[in-house]
Amino acid sequence: MILSSKKEFPYASFTPNWLRRSIDSPKGDLAECNSEAVGFIQLRTAEISNGSSAKAPFRGLGVTRVILSLITVTFAAFSAKGATQAKDSLSLNAIISEVVQNHPLVKKASEELTASDARIGIAQSAYLPTVDFDATYTHIGPVPEISFNGNSFKMAPTENYNAAFNVMQKITDFKRTDKAISLEKQSKELTRQSIEQVKQKLSQAAIGNYFALLYLQEAIKIKDEQLATLNEHLRYVKKKQETGSATQYEILTTQVRISAIENQKTDIEVARQTQVSQLNTLLGKPESTLQQVKNELNISLMDLQNEALINTAMQNRDEMKLAREKAKLAEMKYSLTGAQNNASINGFLQGGIKDGYFPNLYQPKANYAIGVSLKVPIYDGKRSKYNLAQAKSAIVVNDQETEYTRRTIVNEVVESSANVKASQKKVEQSELQLEQATQAYKLAQNRFASGVITNLELLDGSTAVSESRLMLLKSKIDYTVNLYKLKSAVGERLY
């Protein structure tokens, strides 16, 4: 909480140079500013304890007002520090873009497209001729022969040689190949749609990780502010104890508060390390890479008419698109199964060299053969019947999966819409809570300056402001995350 106006900070005329620099130039050397801040506060504390006022700019304001000023100064300094951001911090769009381009799941799904093209090529190869070469050697015995007028004539050579090229060309299989090609092309469309689904899910994971990390980053800054205030207060009350103006109870109470905040900060830092590790995993970076994210919470509100959202989701959700593609695929498989027993007509051509021709059986001669073959399946042991039954069952199963997907999407849209409305109300309530806590803290400052309340009660007010800021941050992040969930629920692309 930065108090820069004279109305909010009645001692603005005494604001030291280091505080002015930290407020006017939040991107400056904050380490130097903080060092000077500590020195400033320690100097004033020493002056108070020694009773010196010759150089104190708070001369005449009294001990009560001085501690009030010290707490306010500390808040201002660390608020200025919290406003800074790492130069190399990552934006949400940059994270999503890198994830959907380089994640192994995306590359794996993309490679499956190559496999789909290969399967289409295999199906189309049925239209192309097949060519092969074969060579044989055969020794037969006894050799058939005939006798005529006391002479014997062999009908075939004892040693048989044959070498030939064989060409086989499918003439027609009555659209069985056409259906197989259509099936593989449809499978490719299913694979392409699966890639979009993978990218969408990875984007959801990146968004969840980004906002969790953002919350933890900002929470650590707020905890640091609380610790700075408490530590400076602890040093101050120790000085007061030396003069008999403070009790051991105030010291112990402050130390307990410091320990509690440090424990909370430790938990937050551990959670942040976990989120950074998950982010590095998504980005493919070494696990030890330090990451920071930019604070991006500006997002516009969607039209929250449930009926329109559901209709949009039915058209745009990847799950419904995949269900429709699977339905087409199941119908095609059924049609192809029914065509497996289609007749086929093939042409063939054979040409080569062989022996065994009259009158010289052992002289190799060029030869050829050309013709047409017809193949008609008659009985396949009921395999076709059961294959058709299986394909038909797959269609029914797919219809039920589609209905289940539809119902799930409807529930997700309704739930996401309700969460957005609820989180929006929480943002409004948190803003009101922060405003009230700030006003209460200002009143506490005035009451403390008048000596009505103790410094511990004043710290309660500053703690309430910090906790309210943390609650407002969380509610804004929850609201933004719920908006992204709603966008995802209606099928809007997140990448």
Helices and strands as residue ranges (DSSP letters): G 12-14, H 17-24, H 30-50, H 62-82, H 92-102, H 104-124, G 125-127, E 130-139, E 145-148, E 151-154, E 159-172, H 176-242, H 248-283, H 306-316, H 318-338, E 344-354, E 365-375, H 383-449, H 455-489
